[in-house]
Amino acid sequence: MLRIETVQGPNVQPYLPELARLRIAVFRDWPYRYDGNWEYEQQYLETYARSPRSLFVLGFDGDTLVGASTGVPLSDEVELFRAPFVAAGFEPGDVFYFGESVLLPPYRGKGLGHRYFDAREQYARALGRFRWTAFCAVIRQEDDPRRPADARPLDPFWRARGYRPEPGLEVELGWRELGDAEPSMHRLQCWLRALDA
């Protein structure tokens, strides 16, 4: 039985090492193929921990962190994420941005993905100032030879929750993939949903 806890802003500090390890473990798999970097993880998570309005939805099996989901006002995000939204005509103050949703494989398919989205959307509504919720997902080609045979796209799940890819709104982010000597740039598609939809 999974236990869900929500933590806001700096209160997440005690969980950050576990959360970094979880992100590294989950993002090694398709579609990210991320060769985890502990220094980057600490830097990335501190952006969320510094924001008093960020949200962490944490999933525990007993005392073990097995899943997590994050959200933060886009205006509290780093410039790399804010700039593409501004260029596309969105006001950062109107957008509550969802970071990752990560879950270890044995716990998938049990409804936690919906609970992640429900908690973050409800929190954004409760803050009372956002018009949109948004997230980004890495773009991979359908014929990518590295794609596992059993890989399932999440697009139908996101669309069923009312999210749509915003044409032309992409973020470029660099990371080192498994087996590569150097980091490379990757395109991420931004998906949006009107918060009152």
N, C-alpha and C positions, 0 to 999 in steps of 0.2 A: 504494500500500500504506500503510494508516494505521498509525502507530506510537502505542501507548498507553503513557502514563506515569502512575503514581500518586504523589501528593505529599501529605504530611501536614502539617496545621497551618501554623505560620509559614513553613515551607519554600516555601509557594506565593507568597510576596511578589513574587518577580521576574516572575511570570506574571499578576499582578492587572490591570495595564492592558490586556493582550490579552484577558483573560477578561471584563473590563467591556465592551470593544468587541464581543466575540462575543455577550454577552447582549443588548446593545442591538440588534444586527443581527437576531438570531433572534426576539426578542420583539416586533419591529415587526409580524410576521406574525400571522395568525389562530392561536390564539384570543385572544392577549393584546392585540395592537394597541397596544403600549407605545411611547410617544413618549419615548425614552430620556433619562435624566437622569444625567449623569456624577457629580454629587455624591452622589446616592442610591446609585449603583452602588458607589462607593468605600466608603460607609458599610455597605452590605449585605454586601459581600465581606469587610470587616474582621471582621465577626462570626465568619465561618468561619476566617479566617486567625488570629484570636486563640486559637481552641480548639486545644489540643495534640492532641485526638482527632478532629479533622475530617479528611475525606478529599476529595481532588480527583482525579478520573479525567480525564486530559487526552488528547485525540486530536490528533495532528499529521500533516499532510501535509508531509513534509520538515521544515522549521523553522517552518511556519505552523500556528498553533492553529486548528483547524477544528471542534472539538467539545469539550465539557466536561460533567462531571457532578459533583455535590458531595453530601456527607453530613456530618452533625454530630450528636452526642448532643443530643436535644431539650432537655436540661437546660442546654446551652450556647447555645441559641437565645434570641432576644429574647422578651420577655414577650408580644408580640402573637401569636406562634406557640405559645408554651407554654400560655397561658391557656385556649384552647378545649379542649385535651386534658385539662387538669386539670378543667375544668367537666364534661367527659364521663366522668370517673372514671379517667383514665389517669395513672399516675405518670410524670412526665417522665424519670426515671432508667431507666425500662423501655423507652424508645422511642429508636431511632436514626432521625433524620429526614433524608430525602433532599431536598435543595434542587432545583436545576434539572437538567435534561438538555437541553443545547442542541447543535445540530449544523447546520452550513450545508447548504442543500438538495442540492448535488451529491453529498454523502456519505451521504445517507439511503438506507435500504433495503439496507444492506450488513452488517447484523447488529451494528452498534455499540450499538444500544439494549440488546440483551441483555448485551453486555459491560459496559455501564454498571451494570446491575442486578446482574450476577454479582459484579463487583468490590466494590460497596458492601455487598451482603449478606454476602459472605465476610469483609469487613473488620469488619462489625458482629458477626459470630459470633466472630471472632478476639479482639475486645475482651472477650467473655465475660460480659457483664452485661445484655444486652438481650433483651426478650421480643418486641418488635415492631419492624418497619420500617414507615415511613409516608412519604407525600408528599401534597402538595396540588395540585389542578388547577382552573383557572378554570372557573366554571360559565357556560355560554352556552346560550341557548335554541335549540332545533332550527330554529325558523323565523326566526332572526335574519337580516335581509336583508343583513347584511354578510358572512355566511358564504360563503366561496368555493365555487364549484360542485365543485371537486375536493378539498375538505377531507375528510380521513379521521379519524374519531374514534379515539383511542388506547385507548378502553375495552377492546376485545377483547384487545389486547396486554397491558394491565395485568392483566386477569382471567386470562389464560393463565399469567401468572407468579404467580398466587395472591393477588392484591390484590383487596380489595373496598371499596366506599365505605362508610364508617361513618355510619349514619343520624344526622343532627343534628350531626355534627362538621364544622364549617366554620370557616374563617378569613376575616376581612374585611381587605382590603388596598387601599390607595389608590394609584392611579397615573393619569397623564394619558394618555388615548388619543390616537391620531393624529387631528388635526383639531380637538381640543378645546382650549379656552383654559385650563381649570382641571382639576386632578385630580378623579377621582370614585372612589367606593368600589366594590369588586368582591368577590363571594363566591367562595371557593375550597372545593371539596369535598375532604375528607381521605380518603385511601385507606390501608388497613392490611393487613398480612400478619403472621401469627405467624412469628417468625424460624425456629423449628424445624420449620415445615410443609414 
